[in-house]
Amino acid sequence: MAGQLGGQPIFILREGTERSKGREAQNNNIMAAKAVANAVRTTLGPKGMDKMLVDGLGDVVITNDGVTILREMDIEHPAAKMVVEVAKTQDDEVGDGTTTAAVLAGELLKVSEELLEQDVHSTIIASGYRMASDKTSEILKTIVVSVDEDDDETLLKISNTAITGKGAESSKDMLSRLIVTAVKAVAEEEGGKKVVDIDNIKIEKKVGASIEESELIEGMVIDKERVHPNMPKQVKDAKIALISEPVEFKKTEVDAEISITSPDQLQQFLDQEEKMLKEMVDKIINSGANVVVCQKGIDDMAQHYLAKAGIMAIRRVKKSDMEKLSRASGASVVTNVDEISDSDLGHANLAEEKKIGGDNMIYITGCKNPKAVSIIIRGGTEHVVDSVERAMEDALRVVGVTIEDGNLVAGGGSPEIELSLRLREYAATLKGREQLAVSKFADALEVIPRTLAENAGLDPIDMLVELRSQHEKGNKNAGLDVYTGDVIDMLANGVVEPLRVKTQAINSATESAVMILRIDDVIASVGGGPGDMPPEMMGGGGMPPGMGGMPPMM
């Protein structure tokens, strides 16, 4: 990139900077985004396949969760990264539908290529896409079904749909029961609205036993064991102290040197240290606590005193677990043992150590406010357990969203076909060139049922024709049964998703497609800017000298 002044080129960009502009830049970006969408496309739906991802260290991840695949892939291209962002946003907002969002973003860009070739300006396409996206929100309201939070049967269907196609599909009925019970346990009412914070559901993974042996604990499970073998294994009517500072000798704040000249001085010093520890432990004992949960370390001597007093103690507990325990038991997290009192303690009916899968774990159950629950996931191998965890996290979020919003739509590609038909009708009412973009948007939506059919080994064209004709007849919930290849009523067959999964996927896919379409110039600089150079090496105007050899970039 250069300007001309008296025959002497003036260079604006540093040497080695790459620049592509106009149609070339758009084509590159669209190709990159399409490539990312295609990478996850085969994982969509109940018959979707899995990906095996191996990182630089040789760690293996096997999954068909869109966002996990895109996160683990080492993606360099800036436009491709934007499609990854779509999946991440979908995951953060709803938890499921990440593959749908990424595939849709790729398809919107793919269909826009045809318009760009017909010289439709990208800002026109962008405005048409936005109009179509707004219209989809209106159309979705006409096919939505409301659901009550006490309607366990529907919530189980929502959970089943989210798990289907993931690694845990064989045990989906049992897992869905755990999921619905757990989500309902942590649901709270704030300002007249239901709020579900999934962070209050703790998931612990243990290899060994089958998936069917996964269980829900109405309370907290901590993957730690007692710090001392003489401590009780079981404490009934537990009074829990949560301590965030180490139960150890306090080190001096400044570097101090203690000079000891005789053995009895050393003994005095050791006795004093022991006395300080004893006082610290006595304060805990006097507060009435019989279970101590410490975020940091507990000194060997302190362990001995706690064990003597019949107190169960665990150490190095994660901060997040401390917070959950605090919610469940009503305990305050104490930062200074000197100030611990009876009012800081939490209560639970039982704290006990149990052996699960060869490891000891602490179960704290019967809390006064069980707004925190735990799920223990079992499975034959590490990868099975990880796969079940990912499926459960998606399903937990989806059930939570359904309880919060109270709205759902049919699954199986049925909303996309309905939206596609209605958008074509809407496009016909528009006068400007946006009409072309809206009808392309309608085409792009059909990628979801088409991919579902392809992944199930069915003929996508036959399926789309059949789906369209059913929707034209007014069967708004007609979707694709990938197991039989028939077009059936998805609502009646229990294939349902929260409304938010659809609206969020369409909105974020549209936004990222519009953003990529509006880019007509990509300027990629080489590593290290002029700021890395000493001032004496800088040429006039802050540019490094000696760039005369660079060909002018016009």
PAZANU-518124 format. One record per residue (C-alpha): residue in one letter; x, y, z. Coordinates in steps of 0.001 Angstrom, whole numbers, plus 500000, padded with zeros to 6 digits. Layout:
<pts>
AXYZ ...
</pts>
This chain:
<pts>
M500000500000500000 A501751503158498884 G501143506733497863 Q503130508493495125 L504917511798495827 G507256513280493203 G508019509836491785 Q509071508562495242 P506731505897496712 I505700506521500329 F505112503325502260 I502305503137504763 L502513499484505815 R505618497769507122 E507470495248505028 G505934491793504875 T502411493004505668 E499847490949503775 R496797492614502355 S493811491294500449 K490892493466499526 G487575493594497694 R486081490329496431 E489304488440497178 A489088489321500883 Q485390488389501000 N485986485071499239 N488846484151501579 N486778484938504660 I483718483079503390 M485809480020502473 A487408479937505927 A484058480257507710 K482515477549505504 A485439475222506260 V484856475570510015 A481117474970509632 N481811471857507531 A484174470540510199 V481323470182512698 R478509469530510242 T478795465719510371 T478214465762514138 L474721467302513929 G471706465342515130 P471051461958516728 K472939460109513985 G475881462545513987 M479377461078514190 D482076461918516754 K485438463616516272 M488688462509517852 L490901465491518662 V494528465012519670 D496408468002521051 G500143468739521022 L500667466778524231 G498894463711522890 D495766464179525028 V492725462727523290 V489211464185523313 I486376462226521690 T483182464255521305 N480441465439518985 D479768468586520995 G480205471436518488 V481765473943520857 T484217471405522318 I485416470462518812 L485873474098517779 R487635474980521032 E490061472070520739 M490840472725517058 D493754475091516688 I492131477613514350 E494338480367512891 H492221482172510297 P490603485334511742 A487249484819509942 A487159481181511015 K487667482304514616 M484467484339514313 V482465481170513619 V484064479613516706 E482835482672518650 V479270481928517468 A479470478447518978 K480981479818522212 T478221482425522541 Q475591479749521976 D477244477582524644 D477394480459527158 E473802481555526574 V471955478262526184 G474387475360526485 D473066473414523499 G472669474016519758 T476329474962519264 T476710472857516093 T473437474285514707 A474695477845515228 A478074477194513555 V476556475308510586 L473958478040510082 A476605480793510093 G478576478893507435 E475487478325505287 L474405481990505443 L477813482947504053 K477688480202501428 V474350481390499980 S475529485004500065 E478287484139497553 E475690483698494809 L474294487165495537 L477762488730495561 E478405487190492135 Q475200488834490878 D476665492161492092 V474280492569495008 H476183494785497425 S477192493206500712 T475492495966502761 I472200495089500999 I472718491412501858 A473537492371505446 S470401494476505797 G468265491697504230 Y469743489140506647 R468935491392509601 M465356491815508412 A465027488043508028 S466498487444511481 D463996489878513060 K461164488197511158 T462206484723512393 S461724485885515998 E458137486896515131 I457415483636513258 L458844481486516071 K456311483027518467 T453540481465516371 I454881477904516749 V455975478097520381 V454455475869523074 S454451476982526701 V455618474566529372 D455073474574533122 E458045474022535426 D456118471225537173 D455557469380533912 D458227466762534574 E457286464719531535 T458041467586529124 L461233468505530967 L462375464878530636 K461697465061526872 I463742468274526618 S466619466593528435 N466345463429526302 T466528465489523099 A469695467235524337 I471386463929525274 T470372462045522107 G473305461723519759 K475869462271522504 G477939459497524076 A475455458905526899 E472468458146524692 S472091454536525888 S471225455695529428 K469371458888528541 D466154458096530453 M467985457494533708 L470284460519533247 S467331462753532344 R465623461873535633 L468774462922537525 I469019466109535468 V465409467237535949 T465532466503539697 A468830468398540055 V467697471459538079 K464416471696539970 A466323471465543262 V468448474537542460 A465718476615540751 E464969479796542699 E462554482661542327 E464006486165542011 G461765489159541431 G458866486975540318 K461010485157537723 K462508481708537866 V466308481644537873 V468411478504537507 D472133478765538258 I473675475550536944 D476875476340538868 N475030475133541970 I475012471615540520 K478379469992541136 I479456467217538814 E481998464663540048 K483384462072537636 K484517458617538754 V485741455902536410 G484500452395537085 A480954450913537168 S478498451645534359 I476801454909533359 E473591453496534892 E475185453730538346 S475501457518538187 E473614459091541094 L472284462365542423 I473249463432545943 E471005465952547689 G473947467805549116 M477638468180548425 V480221465624547371 I483856466633547770 D486600464627546105 K488844464620549180 E489415462383552172 R489905462963555898 V493317464407556628 H494011462023559523 P493091458332559875 N492041458795563550 M489284461190562601 P485699459895562602 K484480458527559267 Q480951459663559964 V479637462733561782 K475904462996562442 D474329466407563021 A477383468028561430 K478341471562562413 I480542472712559554 A483291475329559772 L484541476664556419 I488024478143556811 S489848479889553972 E493187480431555733 P495757477681556406 V495594476021559835 E499367476224560158 F502038478361561846 K501699481954560822 K504824482990558950 T506270486425559707 E505320489125557212 V508931490355556900 D512084488295556572 A513145487630560132 E516116485730561470 I515966484012564824 S519329483206566360 I519262480251568725 T522342479556570819 S521325476657573064 P519223473492572769 D516711474609575414 Q516077477803573427 L515271475648570414 Q512907473572572550 Q511210476751573789 F510809477924570204 L509242474607569147 D506985474553572217 Q505820478078571405 E504998477089567820 E503045474098569109 K501227476275571617 M500207478723568887 L498834475846566828 K497036474403569853 E495401477799570510 M494315477976566868 V492757474507567018 D491142475248570426 K489337478228568885 I487901475924566213 I486913473323568841 N485347475967571109 S483161477259568276 G481368473875568430 A482448472720564965 N482721468980564367 V483531469140560632 V486293471447559358 V486618472206555644 C489813474118554880 Q490663475759551574 K494406475676552318 G496673473297554253 I496303471836557745 D499550471253559677 D500364467720560893 M500256468821564516 A496900470569563984 Q495579467376562375 H496560465461565513 Y494731467906567816 L491623467942565574 A491572464129565459 K491905463986569265 A488865466255569570 G486873463895567276 I486591466425564472 M486506465397560804 A488697467710558712 I489439467990554994 R491957470309553379 R492824471902550023 V489173472132548987 K488467474170545826 K487125477698546304 S484057476870544165 D483275473912546454 M483627476152549513 E481086478548548005 K478641475745547204 L479012474305550715 S478403477749552137 R475135478010550153 A473974474524551035 S474832474494554738 G474440478173555580 A478026478438556869 S480097481612556489 V483590481280555078 V485942482300557902 T489123484116556841 N490583484447560344 V490376481549562800 D490760483970565747 E487278485286565056 I485411482024564460 S482165481678566375 D479082479490566563 S477194481811564174 D479694481084561372 L478928477360561368 G476734475597558848 H474553472562559524 A473966469242557825 N472431465958559012 L475387463847557993 A478999464169556873 E480656460884555972 E483539459438554020 K482628456823551413 K484701454868548960 I483709455378545319 G485638453849542445 G488670453177544624 D488842456744545999 N487496458143549235 M485057461035548952 I483289463142551540 Y479484463276551327 I477687466099553136 T473935465487553013 G470737466688554648 C471578470388554493 K469021472917555687 N469014474705552305 P469897472135549651 K470216474726546898 A473395472952545878 V473295469336544721 S475895466955543295 I475807464408540517 I478320461570540467 I478929460350536927 R480209456796536452 G481468455180533280 G483784452456532007 T486687454672530902 E487941458268531215 H486590459141527747 V483151457694528463 V482886459701531695 D484018462894529939 S481532462328527136 V478681461783529633 E479706464938531487 R479503467038528308 A476092465582527431 M474840466230530971 E476093469798531042 D474202470544527808 A471037468885529132 L471245470642532532 R471529474034530826 V468682473281528429 V466310472155531203 G467329475248533205 V466578477542530247 T463174475860529757 I462241476428533413 E463382480082533156 D461602480885529870 G458701478407529914 N458745478137526091 L459683475323523750 V459504474409520067 A459501471091518219 G462861469636517123 G463944467456514215 G464347470321511719 S460678471251511983 P461046474942513054 E463630475575510306 I461285474331507559 E458390476405508937 L460633479499509155 S461936478898505647 L458422478760504161 R457181481809506072 L460311483829505161 R459762483141501457 E456212484513501815 Y457652487549503634 A460329488055500922 A457608488264498268 T456142491309500058 L459443493250499960 K460216495715497163 G464001496329497309 R466937494066496630 E466726492894500262 Q464062490513498944 L466867488433497394 A468784488277500691 V465681487262502673 S464914484380500296 K468566483259500473 F468256483351504276 A465231481049503912 D467337478659501778 A470128478697504363 L467793477639507185 E467081474385505332 V470685473303505911 I469648471963509341 P467013469389508195 R469172468634505143 T472196467853507334 L470069465777509731 A468981463668506731 E472512463370505312 N473978462301508665 A471297459613508961 G472099458262505472 L468742459410504038 D468167461219500762 P468198464933501688 I466186466080498640 D463367463566499193 M463231464488502879 L463121468242502219 V460349467868499635 E458298465734502047 L458901468148504952 R457895471159502866 S454686469534501668 Q453694468603505238 H454301472179506420 E452379473581503438 K449422471469504588 G449627473181507965 N451515470541509997 K453715473086511777 N455436470463513917 A456321468013511142 G459972467019511458 L462327464281510386 D462512461004512313 V466111460062511520 Y465632456493512756 T462825455538510341 G463217458192507626 D459587459264508075 V458217462760508498 I456284462779511778 D454836465185514347 M457861465995516509 L455837467502519346 A453724464356519728 N456878462221519656 G458569464204522405 V461410465729520340 V461433469253521775 E463930472060522409 P463755475345524316 L462780478344522191 R465976480135523281 V468164477486521573 K466624478434518218 T466432482213518642 Q469990482445519974 A471416480201517210 I469741482225514451 N470620485607515963 S474286484877516617 A474753483105513250 T473203486114511467 E475320488627513354 S478589486861512601 A477660486270508922 V476818489973508559 M480077490973510215 I482160488745507901 L480230489968504824 R480953493605505612 I484735493076505576 D486292494115502250 D489913494558503321 V492141492273505384 I495465493766506467 A497552491194508333 S500748492541509841 V503898490528510454 G505070489852514014 G506604492685516047 G505555496270515363 P507668499438515053 G507257499802518814 D509771496972519194 M512562499051517628 P514867501548519361 P514153505206518410 E517505505663516598 M516537502926514118 M513204504503513312 G512909506396510025 G510859509537509565 G507293509433510793 G507933506474513085 M508510503991510242 P511578501779510106 P514052502894507428 G515277500766504562 M511860499906503191 G512686501156499704 G513051497584498496 M509411496833499240 P507241496634496108 P504471499232496160 M501147497655497276 M498530499464495280 
</pts>
